[in-house]
Amino acid sequence: MNVYTTDKIRNVVLLGHGGSGKTTMVEAMAYLSGITNRMGNVTDGNTISDYDKEEIKRGFSISTSVVPIEWRETKINLLDTPGFFDFVGEVEEAAAAADAAIIVVNGKAGVEVGTQKAWEICEKYNLPRMIWVTNMDDDNASFRQVVVDLQELYGKKIAPLHLPIRENGQFVGYVNVIQMKAKRWKEDGTVDKTDVPDYSFENLEICREALLESVAETSEEYMDRYFSGDTFSENEIRQVLHTNVCDGSMVPISMASGTMAKGIYTLLDDIVKYLPSPEKKQCKAINIKTNEVYDADFNFAKAKSAYIFKTIVDPFIGKYSLIKVTSGVIKTDDVMYNEEHGMDDKIGKLYVLRGNKPEEVPELHAGDIGALAKLNKVVTTDTLSTKATPLTFIKTAVSKPYTYMSYKPVNKADVDKVSQALQKMMQEDLTLKAVNDSENHQSLLYAIGDQQLDVVVSKLKEKYKVEITLEQPKVAFRETIRKKADVEYKYKKQSGGHGQYGHVKMTFEPSGNLEEAYEFDQIVVGGAVPKNYFPAVEKGIQESVERGPLAGYPVVGVKAVLYDGSYHPVDSSEMAFKTAAIQAFKKGFMDASPILLEPIASVKVLVPDKYTGDIMGDLNKRRGRVLGMNPVEGGKQEIIADVPMSSLFGYNTDLRSMTGGSGTYEYEFARYEQAPSDVQEKEVAARAEA
């Protein structure tokens, strides 16, 4: 592949609902640009960007892939992202590396939840965008309806550029709304000029009016001209588009058929014409040496630097760090400094990845996207720079995972293999977390949703040849007491020779401090229990609180006082007094009105207004207490509630089902509260059976 300067580069992320046709559009663009001599398709599993076995098996994108395309002396780095919500981390990484976006809408399905989420991502990352309506070869697709729906959502900035021409249910051409002229496709993919069909005039007027309104919205001068009945010339419209698409005040919308590669030629042209090169974007870092803001700004004349926005770890192709060059020109065999790990890295060869196929290049200019192989310790979000100008860029913030399951290797001998495989997968996917919950003796796997967990299990089996099972995780209950108990326990054992003797009298009562497991004190008088046995008694309490007598959960908030006892000058030992204390604790705890405490989470649920009633009703069913609601921009409500952690299991799936995928939630541990009697009885019974 040729080397491209910053002004000849376009970094474009494809966003949209799952199944909207992003991967098919990439395939069509690759075909038209000459990368391939035939188009692959998702059904056959032979597309450039969906190369992973899991993607081929499931028929949808799981990871972001980069497909660089050369078009009109410009390099377009296409970032094809997953549309399913469980893989939002991949989308966020790609959006952070992109300079513009194309939101893909299925013309048959219309504006979906994923369309609106794509728009929100563009807003979050301040990305100029175009909207492309696909599946226009389907007779049920409605371009006009998509335009109307998007204008209702986002106002007059939606600017239609083309209108489809249909004949006998076939997508045969388009009307250029700017020129008011029509074109018809020929067999070889080129176009012939034709007359605007009579049946298109009604929709053309709607789209033309929408375009002119969008142009008028960009300045007071144009607004005055528009209301005075003046029209805009083709040149004026194109100049306004060129300027205002880049700042996000206009969003062009057009259409295509990815499967038939119709409208794709125009799309590629429009990417080059209207979407910005990296040199139009700001890019700031912190200079570690001076602690000042450094304006990298994709300037090729500044010191070399790059940001690692994604990592690919594959047992077969190895490890690749995907970079965006943020300043300077990076060349083969450059030595880069990694401030995060305080080490130099010789980058060796430079690559561009086209799907999973690396292609060596001699250099990458500022703003370009490429890949480095087998770097030592670098991870996603690291910065590479020079020792003379050590930099660090703001790390991409990815969504936090809240869905979790406990996991166990099917073969106990595979514990280390599973751990190593998960470490590699976590390098690839920052939304995946493996956590060791030693308190409840379980290993937990956190993800965005159930589908992501299912993919992880399948990848472990297919790629790393290890199997795990997922189970519902144990909830981190606690045990405590409500009353005071006075107990005595004498441990006496005789088995020839020295025996064992330890005798304690103790009280157990609530300490009032649920942050600490126990408090220990002694008020022994007269040497009834020698001082040298006090630590052994406390050791017995310390061991006892790890697994409570009620249901085997950790104990909190207990005050234990040793006030009397007796000893034997020969048979007493530290072990005897420790054992006596353990038995005294068991009896005293159960005599002191023991209760279970359950963890309570502070939950925030973000949903469109129309779903608030359903959500609050569901939270009540989960024993939640709704504390309030806050209106949020975009016609949404943030519902705040306290909900038992045990009731949140499976909530992600239920929330998506109730809201059509538009609802999101987050939570954090708040405190412990006494569990209801039915919950306590169930846990105690489960422990008795275990």
DARA-V524063 format. One line per field, one symbol per residue. burial: + if it has 16 or more other C-alpha atoms within 10 Angstrom, else -. Layout:
burial = ???
//
This chain:
burial = ---++++++++++++++++++++++++++++++-+---++++--+-++++++-+++--+++++++++++++--++++++++++++++++++++++++++++++++++++++++++++++-++---++++++++++++---++++-++--+-----+++++++++++----++++++++-+-++++----------+---+---+--++-+++++++++---++--+-----+----++-++++++++++++++++++++++++++-++--++-++++++---+++++------+++++++-++++++++++++-----++++++++++++++-++++++----++-+-++++++++-+--+-+++++++++++----++++++++++-+++++--+-++++++++++++----+--++--++-+++++++++++-----+-+++++++++-++--+++++---+-+++-+--+--+++++++-++++++++--------++++++++++++--+--++++-+-+----+---++-+++++++-++-+++++++++++++++++++++---++++++++++++++++++++++-+++++++++++++++--++--++-++--+-+++---------++++++++++++++-++-++---+-+++-+++----+-++----+--++------
//
